Amino acid sequence: MSAGPDTGRDAAPGGVGLIWAQTLDGVIGAGNTIPWRLPEDMAHFKATTLGHPVVMGRKTWDSLPARFRPLSGRRNIVVTRDPRWTAEGAERAGSIAEALGLAAGVTGVTDVAEMAAVTGVAGAAGVAGAAAAPTTAWVIGGGEIYRAALPYATTLSVTEVDSPVKGDTYAPTPDAAWTLTRDDGWQSSTSGLRYRIRRYTR
């Protein structure tokens, strides 16, 4: 398996990637925070998403430190049901389908059926086929948004953290349709934790 920083080039142009870090038990968050410190994963996240649209839920947006909102060098698309929500540097979408449509350069998409109608196909291939933009959209959280986006995804970038922390938010579980195509192997963080970065495609 290959090593080195992710750049997003492994995903199909216009495709959808999901990126997250989790414990071996699948915990990705606790109290709307990341319950560990892993500088290497932050560097991996930035290298992977920089220059690409990022899609997130409002709680994830709120959890970002104010000095990092919006995430620089990336188009920030925030999914929220509140039609009045606005934030400087962010675009609002009312659903994951609308957010992925915006990221792919397709306007007016508000639900899964419309995305399929626009593209002629459903799921991940539909989003990729719709894309006018030559870039991957990265979904960055949280749990509900990951699960809603998973049917459209072509790539998963998962950092596994060897930590027993408890949490209240969990990653989706990839099914048999996903193939492990990259595994950097276990490494030691400067924070003392063990971690490994894995990539899945379908």
N, C-alpha and C positions, 0 to 999 in steps of 0.2 A: 504494500500500500504506500501511497505517496505521502510525503511530509512537506512542511512549509506552510506559509500563510495562505489562507483562502483569499481569492480575489473575486469570486462569483462567476468566473469564466467557465467553470465546469457545468453550470446550469444552461439550459437551452435559452437562446436569445428570446426575450419577452416572456420567459417562463416565470414560475413562482417558486421561491425558496422559503423555507421556514428555518429559523436559526434560534437556538436556545441552549442554555446550560442546565443540567439536571444532576441530581444525585443518582446513585445506582437504583434507588427506589422510585425515581421519577419526579422528585420534588423540584419545582422550579422557582418557588417563591414562598415567602411567609410574611403576612401583614403588608403586602404590596411592596416588599423589598426583596433583594437577592440576599439570602442568608449565608453568604460566604464572600471572601475577598480573593479574587483570582485575576491578577493583572494580565496574565498571558491570554486569558479568555477575552478580556476587554480589548486587547490588541488584535486578537483574531476577529472579534466582532467588527471592529472598525475597518480592518483590512478587507473583510468580506463585503460589508454593506456600503462602503464609501463610493459615491458616484451612482448609487442605485436608489430608486424609490424605496422607502421603508413604510410599512403599514403596521399600525399598532392600535390597540384599544385606548380609550380615554384614561383608564386607570394606569396603564403603562406610561402614557404621556405625563400624567401627574406625578408618577414616581421618579421621573428623570429630574436630576438636580436642575434648578432654574438656570444655572449658567450653561447647561448643555442643551437647553430647549430653544429652538429646534436643533436636532442633530445636524451638525454642519456638513456641507458637502453632499447632502441627501435631500430628496423631496420627501417631506414628512406628511403622511396621510393618516388621519386619526378617525377611527370608527366609533361613532357614538349615535345613539338614538335621539339625542337632544338636538332638535333642528336649530336651536338658538346658540349652540356652542360655537365659540370662535377662540382662536389663540394665534398670536403673532407667529408667523413662520410655519403654520400648519394648514392643511386643507381638511375639511370635514367630509366624511362619507357616512351615509346612513346604514350601510351594511358592508359585509366583507366583499360581496360581489361588486358593489359600487366602487369600493376602494381599489380592488384589483382591476376593474375596468378603467378607472382613472390612471392607475399606474401603467396600464397597457396602451393608453391613448384612446380609449373608447369612452365616450361620454353617454350619460343617460341610462346606464345600467344600474338597476336598483335591486335585482334579485337574481337567484340562480337561473331561473327560467329565461330571463332576458339575456343573461350572459350566453346561454346555450343558443338562443335565437340569433344573437349577433354573430356568433362564431360558427354556427352550424354543427358544433360538437360540444359535448358537456365535459365538465371536469377539467383536469390539468391541461389536456390537449386543447380545450376550448380557449382557455386564457392565453396559452402560448400562440394559438392560431390567430387570436384577435390582435396581437401586439403590433402596433406601429413602432413602438419604442424598442431599440435594439439592446435591451438590458433586462436583467432579472429584477423583479420586485421581491424584496425580502420582508417577510412577516416576522415581527420581533416581539409579539406578545400582546396580551397575556394568554392564560389557559383557554378561555372561551374563544378568543380570536384564533388561536392555533387550531382548535378543533374545527372551527367553521372554515378555515382556509385549507385544511389538510386535503380535501377532495380535489383541490385545484393544483396542489403542489407537485413539482417535478423533482425537487431536491430538498433534502433535510441536512442541515449542518448541526450536529449535536455534540456538545462538550459534556462529557461525563465527569463528574466530580466525586472523588472518593471521600465522601463526608456523610456522617450519620444524622445530619440536621433534620429536624422535623419542619414541616411546612403545611400550608393550606391550599397551595396551587400546584397542579401536576401537569406534566407534559402529556401530549397524546402518545399512544402506543402505535408505532408503525406496524402494519400487518404484513402478510407474506408477499404482498405485491412489491415491497421495497427491498432493494439489494444493497448490501454494504459494499461501497466502492472505494472507500478510503478509511484507513485506521492508522493514526500516527503513533499508536502505542502509548503506554502509560509514561507520563513525564512528571517531574517534580516542579511545583510552583515555588516562586520565591516566598510565597505565603506559608509554605510547608505542606500544602495539600497535594495529593496526587490527582492528575487529570489526564484525559485523553480526548482527542478530537476525532470524530467519526463523521463520514458523509454517506448518505443513502440516496439512491436515485431510483426512479421507475419510469 
